[in-house]
Amino acid sequence: MEIIRTEGLSRHYEMGDATIHALRGIDLVVRRGEYVAIMGPSGCGKSTLMNLLGCLDTPDAGRYWLGGRLVSELSELELARLRNSEIGFVFQAFALLPRLSALANVEMPLVYAGIRMAERHRRAREALGRVGLGDRARHRPTELSGGQRQRVAIARALVTGPQLLLADEPTGNLDSGTGAEILALFDALNRAGNTLVLVTHEREVASRAGRTIELRDGFVVSDAQNGGSDAAA
């Protein structure tokens, strides 16, 4: 069963007198439980595609379905609700609030969703346990290592039970050993049934996914199962 479908997804930006065509008619299907890496050089459109898939931006043309729901035509309020409940985000820079504990950081999406305090605490502790940080709930980000901070960010992304987990260069600020630990965690999450879409510029990172999609100049130039043949080129 598919979780993502796009048809003719396009996005351009005006920069002075120039028009930047970031995406040029992307057709894409991702099935539930897949682990997909999106690769390409700087400026190829991968971050724009991630923003569209995450409902952080809207396309100029084309359509996007998430879990069978046409989201490319939703209002800003509807998109905000969808982002909070159905999509988990993991960013390169962690995006944690430094004054809050790990537990409070993980709880934030539940606060926005209006979940009662006792239930927030329970779900946040459970999410921290899933990423191996059950004993760090009261620590602030400054008291955690880079890898631990990224684990907190992953727990925050998981706490609402989203349909889709999006990760944008999640190992970019980590040393190679810590990055490998985070990728191993992604492997485990995918084995547990989570759908992951990861943006990276590193071939080694992309190889951990089951499938790699390569973009260039706003087009999909390769869509291949890792270790297999092209699905579309």
C-alpha positions as MATLAB code, in Angstrom:
seq = 'MEIIRTEGLSRHYEMGDATIHALRGIDLVVRRGEYVAIMGPSGCGKSTLMNLLGCLDTPDAGRYWLGGRLVSELSELELARLRNSEIGFVFQAFALLPRLSALANVEMPLVYAGIRMAERHRRAREALGRVGLGDRARHRPTELSGGQRQRVAIARALVTGPQLLLADEPTGNLDSGTGAEILALFDALNRAGNTLVLVTHEREVASRAGRTIELRDGFVVSDAQNGGSDAAA';
ca = [
       0.000    0.000    0.000;
       1.399    3.387   -0.956;
       1.905    6.202    1.530;
       3.276    8.846   -0.869;
       2.169    9.576   -4.414;
       3.120   12.638   -6.431;
       2.109   13.457   -9.989;
       3.819   16.233  -11.908;
       5.028   17.959   -8.741;
       6.727   21.248   -9.642;
       8.123   24.192   -7.706;
       9.898   27.333   -8.855;
      11.224   30.418   -7.095;
      11.717   33.961   -8.297;
      15.126   35.408   -7.472;
      15.373   38.923   -8.829;
      14.934   38.672  -12.592;
      15.713   34.956  -12.594;
      13.339   32.008  -12.198;
      14.756   28.977  -10.396;
      13.007   25.737  -11.365;
      13.705   23.631   -8.296;
      11.436   20.723   -9.274;
      10.181   19.925  -12.771;
       7.296   17.471  -12.714;
       8.208   14.822  -10.139;
       6.282   11.539  -10.291;
       6.969    9.451   -7.207;
       5.450    6.562   -5.249;
       6.659    5.400   -1.830;
       5.016    2.389   -0.220;
       4.343    1.947    3.474;
       7.332    0.496    5.279;
       9.867    1.562    2.646;
      13.185    3.199    3.489;
      14.047    5.637    0.697;
      17.105    7.874    0.287;
      16.972   11.012   -1.880;
      20.342   12.041   -3.291;
      21.747   14.646   -5.616;
      24.195   17.546   -5.851;
      23.581   20.889   -4.181;
      20.752   22.731   -5.925;
      19.250   19.591   -7.490;
      15.896   20.021   -5.719;
      16.136   17.434   -2.941;
      15.497   19.902   -0.109;
      12.575   21.391   -2.029;
      11.126   17.914   -2.510;
      11.576   17.186    1.203;
       9.760   20.419    2.086;
       6.868   19.494   -0.196;
       6.638   15.943    1.139;
       6.718   17.344    4.675;
       3.961   19.860    3.884;
       6.303   22.724    4.784;
       5.754   24.170    1.306;
       3.159   23.845   -1.443;
       3.753   23.026   -5.130;
       3.161   25.392   -8.032;
       1.786   22.512  -10.071;
       1.063   18.840   -9.671;
      -0.577   16.842   -6.910;
       0.576   15.111   -3.739;
      -1.234   12.408   -1.785;
      -0.182   11.328    1.714;
      -1.837    8.167    2.948;
      -4.445    8.463    0.214;
      -5.328   12.063    1.151;
      -4.797   14.820   -1.437;
      -2.708   17.264    0.583;
      -1.426   19.530   -2.187;
      -4.707   21.461   -2.062;
      -5.145   21.772    1.727;
      -5.304   25.101    3.553;
      -2.412   26.314    5.726;
      -4.303   25.341    8.891;
      -5.040   21.860    7.548;
      -1.394   21.433    6.528;
      -0.228   22.458   10.007;
      -2.494   19.859   11.607;
      -1.282   17.210    9.180;
       2.380   18.036    9.840;
       1.908   17.710   13.574;
       0.014   14.430   13.512;
       1.152   12.482   10.459;
       4.766   13.496    9.735;
       7.873   13.282   11.921;
      10.880   15.456   11.098;
      14.566   14.896   11.899;
      16.886   17.778   11.010;
      20.657   18.036   10.647;
      20.853   20.733   13.341;
      18.674   18.784   15.845;
      16.347   21.822   16.371;
      16.004   21.195   20.108;
      15.027   23.889   22.618;
      18.117   24.323   24.838;
      16.289   25.361   28.033;
      14.010   22.317   28.002;
      14.806   18.785   29.132;
      14.934   15.914   26.671;
      11.499   14.837   27.905;
      10.011   18.304   27.387;
      11.543   18.558   23.907;
      10.013   15.245   22.909;
       6.648   16.336   24.308;
       6.398   19.485   22.164;
       4.355   18.001   19.269;
       1.925   16.608   21.851;
       1.590   20.026   23.494;
       0.595   21.491   20.132;
      -1.874   18.629   19.693;
      -3.545   19.423   23.018;
      -2.658   16.116   24.700;
      -3.042   16.085   28.506;
       0.117   16.248   30.618;
       0.082   12.721   32.031;
      -0.382   11.213   28.574;
       2.336   13.479   27.135;
       4.787   12.294   29.778;
       3.941    8.651   29.154;
       4.299    8.867   25.387;
       7.469   10.967   25.520;
       9.139    8.540   27.944;
       8.138    5.653   25.700;
       9.634    7.414   22.647;
      12.880    8.135   24.514;
      13.021    4.484   25.490;
      12.696    3.468   21.844;
      15.845    5.428   20.976;
      17.801    4.204   23.995;
      17.594    7.376   26.103;
      15.135    6.406   28.783;
      17.701    7.354   31.436;
      18.357   10.816   29.972;
      14.837   12.238   30.152;
      15.757   15.062   32.564;
      18.957   16.112   30.803;
      19.018   19.298   28.733;
      20.497   19.279   25.205;
      23.713   20.952   26.449;
      24.225   17.966   28.768;
      23.991   15.465   25.930;
      26.393   14.394   23.194;
      25.641   15.115   19.540;
      24.437   11.578   18.981;
      22.204   11.727   22.048;
      20.727   15.039   20.892;
      19.908   13.505   17.522;
      18.273   10.571   19.309;
      16.116   13.048   21.244;
      15.168   14.635   17.914;
      14.236   11.213   16.538;
      12.143   10.465   19.635;
      10.343   13.794   19.129;
       9.661   12.826   15.510;
       8.219    9.478   16.621;
       6.118   10.602   19.579;
       2.919   11.325   17.619;
       3.016    7.955   15.863;
       3.389    9.551   12.403;
       2.717    7.816    9.095;
       5.978    9.145    7.688;
       9.432    9.968    9.083;
      11.460   12.526    7.113;
      15.174   13.010    7.845;
      17.209   15.837    6.280;
      20.975   15.099    6.423;
      20.511   13.569    9.906;
      24.171   12.597   10.281;
      25.626   15.806    8.826;
      26.661   17.257   12.216;
      27.951   13.978   13.651;
      31.281   12.188   13.557;
      31.416    8.982   11.559;
      31.029    6.658   14.549;
      28.044    8.515   15.985;
      26.535    8.839   12.522;
      26.739    5.071   12.123;
      24.852    4.650   15.413;
      22.061    6.942   14.183;
      21.854    5.061   10.878;
      21.647    1.779   12.789;
      18.723    3.271   14.723;
      17.016    4.179   11.434;
      17.557    0.599   10.268;
      15.847   -0.667   13.419;
      12.948    1.775   13.058;
      12.415    0.648    9.489;
      12.483   -3.014   10.499;
       9.807   -2.120   13.069;
       7.592   -0.911   10.206;
       8.280    2.827   10.049;
       8.349    4.509    6.628;
      11.507    6.624    6.235;
      12.544    9.138    3.594;
      16.069   10.459    4.070;
      17.846   13.270    2.218;
      21.614   12.898    1.968;
      24.522   13.807   -0.266;
      26.545   10.807    0.899;
      26.441    7.620   -1.143;
      27.419    5.518    1.859;
      24.468    6.857    3.878;
      22.053    6.326    0.980;
      23.205    2.726    0.619;
      21.659    1.932    4.012;
      18.199    2.564    2.550;
      16.361    0.006    0.479;
      15.976    2.378   -2.439;
      17.794    5.466   -3.727;
      16.232    8.240   -5.799;
      18.649   10.650   -7.477;
      17.691   14.165   -8.552;
      19.453   16.469  -10.945;
      18.269   19.888  -12.126;
      14.812   19.270  -10.696;
      14.283   15.901  -12.403;
      14.415   12.313  -11.153;
      17.331   10.803  -13.059;
      17.483    7.461  -11.241;
      15.180    5.445   -9.011;
      16.769    2.137   -8.014;
      16.518   -0.561   -5.402;
      19.880   -0.655   -3.642;
      21.666   -3.685   -4.952;
      19.107   -4.031   -7.770;
      18.193   -2.535  -11.127;
      16.605    0.810  -11.909;
      12.905    1.144  -11.228;
      12.753    4.323  -13.279;
      15.384    6.433  -14.934;
];
